[in-house]
Amino acid sequence: MDSSPAGSRVEILGAHECWSYLQSSYIGRLAVINGASPEIFPVNYVVMGQTLLFRTAPGTKLRALLTGAVAALETDGLNAYSTEVWSVVAKGFPEPFDENKDTTVIEDANREPWEPGIKEHLICIRPTEISGRRFAVRSRTRWWPPVDFSADWL
C-alpha cells in the first residue's frame, strides 16, 4: 500500500483484481470526447473475456464513440460492510461489436439499460490500459467539514 500525504493508505490494484471488480459490477460511467469537450454517461455494461460491452442508441454518445478517440469506463463500489471502497478505470478504443464475426455467447448482452428506449448499437472496448485502487473508509468525522468555518481547514 502507498501512503498519501493525508495518511490514508491506498492499495494499487493489479490487472487481475481490476478485471474481477469490473466483472462484479454492471454500472459504470463512460467518458468520451465530444468535439473538444469531455462527456460522461452512465452505462450498463457486461464483461466478455477482457472486453467491455454495452448498448447505446444513436446520439451524442454514439457519435463520440465512433470518432476513433480513446474512451474510458470507470466503475467503483464498496464491500458489504462499507469499510473498504474500490475504483477501476479501463481505457481503450471503442468500436462496434460485430455479433456475426464473434460467435462467443455474450452473457447478459441484452441487459436492460436504465434509460428507456431502443439501444440497437452494441459497442465494445478492449482496454489498452486498466488501473484501480482500493482503500479503507475513514470515519465520517475524519472527513466531514467542521462546523466552525473559522477553523484552519480552509
Number of C-alpha atoms within 10 A of each C-alpha: 12 11 10 9 7 6 8 14 15 15 15 17 19 12 14 10 15 21 20 12 19 26 16 14 15 16 19 20 18 22 20 24 19 17 10 6 7 11 15 17 11 16 21 19 27 24 22 17 11 12 14 20 23 23 23 18 14 11 8 12 18 20 15 20 23 14 15 12 13 18 20 21 25 21 21 19 17 15 10 8 6 10 12 14 15 21 19 23 20 23 19 20 17 24 17 16 16 12 11 7 7 9 8 10 9 14 10 14 15 14 13 14 17 10 11 7 10 12 15 11 15 18 19 23 24 17 19 10 11 19 17 21 18 19 18 16 15 11 9 8 8 9 8 8 12 12 7 8 9 8 9 7 8 6
